[in-house]
Amino acid sequence: MPILEKPADITELTLSPRRAKLAAETDVLVVGGGPAGIGAALGAARAGADVILVERYGFLGGNATAALVMPLMSFHTQRPTFEKLGVSNLLPNDHGPGHPVIAGALKELLEYLVQRGGAISPSLATGYVVPFDPEIFKWAALDLLDKAGVRILFHAFASGVYGDGHAQGGIFETKSGPLVIKAGTIVDATGDGDIAALAGADCDIGREEDGLVQPMTLMFRMADFEHAAFQAYAQRHPDQWRGVHGLWDLVQQATATGELDLAREDILFFATPHPREVSVNSTRVTRVLGTDVWDWSCAEWESRRQLDQIVRFLRKYVPGFERSYAVQSGVHTGVRETRRIVGEYQLTAEDLLSARKFPDAIARGSYPVDIHNPTGKGTLLKRIPADDAYDIPLRALIPQRVERVVVAGRCISGTHEAHSSYRVMPIAMATGQAAGVCAAMAARRRIVPRDVAADEVRQELIRQGANLGEPAKTA
């Protein structure tokens, strides 16, 4: 493997003191331009704050565009009558027709995408997931933030926190040298909890018994796919394709000849808005951590080796793929799980699977507990109760021991099992919008986020069109 190996003993060197330029000052600084950051910037701006969003790439979207995590998974409840419809094996994600539990910024983005042909509305036909075009997604997010008055800095990587004892801004590495952006409140939408960790927040990583995280996956798009030919194959072999995954016999044949060494249990792909294209989610790299540069480098090499095998397998063995080709792969291997901050409240699997309600709920989720095996093949799914959803409390967004920082997205406070549900992008965007609103209120009043009243955050979110359900009376 032509990857620089991690030294057994890392020697720490003292660097000469550096000077940084003060680039700007703002009410709310959002670090990260993925779904959580987009939601945070819109939420803060709509709450009246001056907002700057900083993104390490030259485009917005995060995992949706950089890692090609397609489609947006369902944010709808599952109805108890679904299995009686007789279509459960035909729908992506096997998700029944229910009602949406997330609105607000997510709804606004999806309406924009659909109007421009960049997404397919969630429905029975799509299994209530949302196939989207990543290129149109980039522009949709940029245009929405522009119209909301958000200022954006691209090509800037967060490397530190400015201020002694309190996070008074972010430090960013750029082609123009190190820059500092001062802020009243920072929203950490990095996915990895980078800002919270740099500010001194305690974090958990992986499952409790061994610290292992869910595997990484490099997703890619196959063009010139003949849907009719594949559909005819699936109809002739109904035991070999279930909704969006399968091909077990063909995988076994290719494995026997030495042509395929599949790291997951089957082939998984989703439709996109384009009829001759599919999004493939079939690579898997285990025992790697996305906050370790050596691990991530190894994952890039290994996932692209797997991609090459899978493309050749699809073209040779699977009807409909004979003339297809990989038109695009992710800018980087997708990361499911790294840090989870230790917050004022930690969400658990029990909270999710009992559809627990909280008086300080600022977002809701209905996606299953979905754990990709951290050590190999296999995926564990546990459904949220039928026709119901769980609440996410504001306290799960507030790190302990750190002031002036709110977190959003997959790095909020929860267990490994709970994280496997709330990590998906629609929920990340909802927690992002809530974090932005909380940050705006804290900055305007010059108080810390934990002192912002949850009822006021809820009222502003509802004004912005969020779907929060009915609040519980007790915690």
ROPALUM-359414 format. One record per residue (C-alpha): x, y, z. Coordinates in steps of 0.02 Angstrom, whole numbers, padded with zeros to 5 digits, always signed. Layout:
XYZ
...
end
This chain:
+00000+00000+00000
+00085+00163-00056
+00027+00261+00095
+00141+00349+00219
+00143+00241+00376
+00102+00313+00546
+00261+00324+00650
+00267+00210+00802
+00325+00357+00907
+00273+00530+00847
+00403+00662+00888
+00327+00829+00934
+00417+00982+00868
+00404+01159+00931
+00357+01278+00792
+00402+01460+00795
+00258+01573+00847
+00146+01620+00703
+00047+01777+00669
-00129+01770+00596
-00233+01900+00506
-00400+01954+00578
-00515+01919+00432
-00684+01969+00504
-00797+01982+00656
-00975+01917+00662
-01117+01868+00777
-01119+01684+00727
-00978+01586+00647
-01031+01422+00567
-00888+01302+00535
-00931+01173+00402
-01042+01190+00249
-01128+01021+00248
-01314+00995+00283
-01290+01039+00468
-01193+01197+00425
-01318+01249+00292
-01460+01228+00417
-01362+01322+00551
-01321+01470+00438
-01501+01485+00378
-01569+01469+00555
-01451+01600+00626
-01477+01722+00483
-01666+01705+00490
-01655+01738+00677
-01575+01906+00639
-01389+01869+00663
-01243+01921+00557
-01173+01753+00497
-01012+01693+00419
-00996+01513+00360
-00823+01438+00331
-00801+01283+00222
-00642+01185+00185
-00691+01146+00004
-00741+01264-00137
-00924+01214-00129
-01062+01177-00004
-01149+01013+00035
-01025+00916+00140
-01056+00730+00129
-01200+00759+00009
-01083+00828-00124
-00902+00795-00072
-00935+00613-00023
-01084+00586-00140
-01193+00519+00001
-01349+00496-00105
-01495+00499-00079
-01558+00595+00072
-01631+00458+00182
-01812+00457+00236
-01871+00580+00367
-02047+00508+00371
-02134+00397+00497
-02171+00216+00457
-02354+00167+00463
-02410+00002+00539
-02513-00038+00384
-02362-00030+00270
-02324-00216+00261
-02505-00248+00209
-02475-00147+00051
-02371-00289-00020
-02235-00174-00084
-02106-00176+00055
-01976-00266-00052
-01993-00141-00193
-01952+00019-00102
-01784+00098-00062
-01744+00081+00123
-01901-00026+00144
-01980+00129+00220
-02169+00141+00232
-02279+00287+00182
-02292+00401+00332
-02287+00587+00369
-02131+00698+00373
-02058+00742+00543
-01933+00871+00479
-01975+01033+00388
-01898+01206+00402
-01732+01229+00312
-01736+01052+00244
-01905+01078+00164
-01847+01242+00089
-01692+01162+00013
-01790+01014-00058
-01921+01127-00136
-01781+01225-00220
-01700+01064-00284
-01863+00991-00350
-01911+01152-00440
-01745+01148-00533
-01748+00964-00576
-01614+00926-00448
-01713+00805-00340
-01863+00689-00339
-01993+00726-00207
-02009+00593-00072
-02156+00480-00108
-02213+00299-00110
-02121+00278-00275
-01953+00331-00200
-01978+00242-00034
-01981+00415+00044
-01796+00443+00016
-01744+00592-00091
-01635+00558-00245
-01540+00716-00289
-01411+00785-00410
-01253+00836-00313
-01206+00974-00435
-01376+01058-00423
-01367+01033-00234
-01208+01137-00229
-01289+01284-00315
-01454+01269-00221
-01366+01280-00053
-01257+01425-00109
-01404+01523-00179
-01511+01498-00022
-01371+01559+00091
-01334+01706-00023
-01517+01761-00019
-01517+01743+00171
-01369+01863+00183
-01240+01736+00243
-01059+01776+00203
-00952+01627+00151
-00767+01589+00154
-00712+01438+00052
-00547+01344+00053
-00519+01370+00238
-00482+01227+00358
-00516+01249+00544
-00356+01217+00642
-00385+01305+00808
-00493+01408+00922
-00453+01590+00958
-00463+01652+01138
-00397+01598+01307
-00522+01497+01408
-00669+01540+01295
-00697+01511+01110
-00698+01688+01042
-00671+01638+00861
-00596+01513+00743
-00422+01496+00668
-00415+01439+00487
-00275+01382+00372
-00287+01459+00198
-00184+01500+00044
-00177+01676+00115
-00101+01613+00275
-00184+01585+00445
-00342+01687+00471
-00446+01723+00626
-00633+01756+00623
-00701+01822+00788
-00879+01778+00837
-01004+01796+00976
-01050+01611+00959
-00979+01469+00854
-01081+01328+00779
-00975+01172+00757
-01046+01090+00600
-00884+01000+00554
-00961+00827+00579
-00810+00776+00681
-00834+00899+00824
-00668+00982+00778
-00707+01152+00853
-00783+01082+01012
-00633+00967+01036
-00509+01108+01003
-00602+01213+01131
-00580+01078+01262
-00744+00983+01255
-00747+00802+01310
-00790+00682+01170
-00836+00498+01150
-00779+00393+01003
-00850+00227+00944
-00946+00093+01032
-00927+00072+01219
-00847-00101+01220
-00698-00070+01104
-00704+00108+01035
-00730+00050+00855
-00832+00162+00740
-00944+00125+00592
-00845+00092+00432
-00804+00219+00297
-00879+00206+00122
-00826+00282-00043
-00983+00311-00146
-00987+00330-00334
-01105+00358-00480
-01125+00237-00626
-01186+00312-00790
-01260+00226-00945
-01356+00105-00836
-01496+00012-00926
-01637+00010-00799
-01754-00099-00903
-01625-00237-00921
-01588-00237-00736
-01772-00233-00691
-01803-00384-00803
-01663-00477-00712
-01736-00431-00542
-01908-00494-00594
-01834-00660-00653
-01737-00677-00490
-01849-00604-00353
-01743-00687-00218
-01588-00594-00277
-01644-00412-00263
-01738-00331-00119
-01780-00149-00143
-01606-00074-00161
-01489-00216-00117
-01446-00396-00160
-01358-00491-00303
-01299-00622-00179
-01280-00763-00308
-01184-00653-00430
-01071-00592-00289
-01039-00773-00241
-00994-00820-00420
-00872-00675-00440
-00797-00711-00271
-00768-00893-00317
-00669-00841-00472
-00564-00717-00373
-00635-00567-00466
-00721-00489-00316
-00681-00473-00132
-00834-00380-00069
-00812-00302+00102
-00998-00287+00138
-01136-00418+00130
-01214-00368-00037
-01224-00238-00174
-01321-00082-00129
-01371+00057-00248
-01500+00195-00263
-01584+00286-00406
-01541+00467-00444
-01645+00599-00536
-01565+00536-00698
-01643+00377-00773
-01478+00306-00839
-01381+00327-00678
-01368+00244-00507
-01276+00289-00347
-01176+00142-00279
-01145+00117-00093
-01046-00046-00086
-00870-00009-00026
-00831-00032+00159
-00671+00003+00256
-00670-00049+00439
-00557-00011+00588
-00515+00164+00526
-00551+00332+00608
-00588+00489+00509
-00496+00602+00631
-00333+00507+00605
-00245+00563+00446
-00153+00398+00426
-00313+00297+00444
-00406+00407+00322
-00264+00396+00195
-00270+00206+00205
-00458+00211+00186
-00442+00314+00027
-00325+00186-00050
-00425+00035+00005
-00595+00105-00045
-00535+00148-00220
-00463-00027-00238
-00634-00093-00192
-00719+00028-00312
-00615-00038-00457
-00667-00217-00418
-00850-00172-00399
-00858-00077-00564
-00781-00224-00657
-00901-00343-00569
-01054-00240-00616
-01002-00227-00798
-00965-00413-00816
-01096-00497-00708
-01248-00385-00686
-01377-00358-00825
-01400-00175-00866
-01222-00126-00821
-01132-00195-00975
-01095-00023-01049
-01097+00075-00887
-00949+00167-00813
-00903+00258-00653
-00934+00440-00698
-00889+00511-00527
-00828+00456-00356
-00825+00554-00195
-00694+00688-00169
-00653+00584-00016
-00710+00424+00068
-00867+00456+00167
-00854+00456+00356
-01000+00393+00459
-00936+00414+00636
-00797+00500+00732
-00815+00609+00887
-00976+00633+00982
-00968+00776+01107
-01013+00746+01289
-01162+00861+01304
-01285+00918+01435
-01389+00766+01384
-01337+00607+01295
-01463+00527+01178
-01476+00338+01192
-01546+00198+01085
-01683+00178+01215
-01735+00359+01187
-01749+00329+01001
-01832+00158+01004
-01961+00218+01130
-01993+00377+01028
-01956+00480+01184
-02015+00659+01194
-01923+00804+01280
-01984+00974+01340
-01833+01057+01257
-01853+00966+01090
-01778+01063+00945
-01780+00927+00810
-01858+00758+00776
-01801+00597+00692
-01880+00439+00625
-01735+00354+00537
-01694+00179+00605
-01548+00134+00714
-01435+00083+00569
-01266+00013+00621
-01144-00044+00487
-01034-00176+00566
-00873-00093+00630
-00776-00256+00606
-00839-00329+00441
-00997-00379+00350
-01173-00354+00412
-01290-00210+00452
-01405-00197+00603
-01574-00109+00582
-01697-00069+00722
-01854+00030+00678
-01927+00179+00769
-02105+00140+00831
-02235+00144+00692
-02312+00313+00653
-02199+00399+00780
-02035+00493+00798
-01908+00533+00932
-01860+00705+00996
-01685+00781+01004
-01666+00898+01153
-01571+01062+01144
-01460+00998+01285
-01384+00869+01165
-01312+01014+01064
-01227+01099+01212
-01053+01035+01258
-01008+01019+01440
-00862+01126+01504
-00857+01234+01347
-00940+01402+01321
-00991+01496+01164
-00996+01337+01058
-01150+01243+00996
-01133+01081+00897
-01241+01016+00756
-01252+00862+00647
-01177+00693+00681
-01062+00755+00821
-01203+00798+00943
-01211+00707+01110
-01269+00527+01101
-01215+00347+01112
-01140+00248+00968
-01309+00164+00941
-01411+00324+00944
-01285+00409+00830
-01320+00279+00695
-01491+00358+00671
-01467+00544+00699
-01310+00548+00589
-01412+00551+00427
-01417+00715+00332
-01600+00770+00353
-01584+00756+00542
-01414+00842+00536
-01493+00987+00444
-01631+01000+00574
-01508+01003+00721
-01406+01128+00622
-01553+01247+00605
-01584+01233+00793
-01401+01263+00833
-01401+01418+00723
-01554+01490+00809
-01480+01456+00982
-01314+01533+00930
-01400+01688+00862
-01495+01715+01024
-01340+01690+01130
-01237+01810+01025
-01371+01944+01023
-01392+01939+01213
-01207+01910+01248
-01242+01755+01349
-01181+01575+01331
-01287+01451+01232
-01334+01346+01384
-01420+01500+01457
-01534+01521+01307
-01711+01467+01348
-01763+01313+01250
-01941+01380+01234
-01877+01533+01143
-01773+01426+01025
-01927+01319+00991
-02036+01471+00956
-01911+01540+00831
-01891+01371+00746
-02079+01355+00729
-02084+01532+00657
-01954+01471+00529
-02067+01325+00481
-01987+01185+00583
-02089+01032+00632
-02065+01001+00818
-02221+00906+00867
-02296+00926+01039
-02172+00957+01181
-02163+00836+01327
-02206+00902+01500
-02059+00819+01588
-01879+00783+01540
end
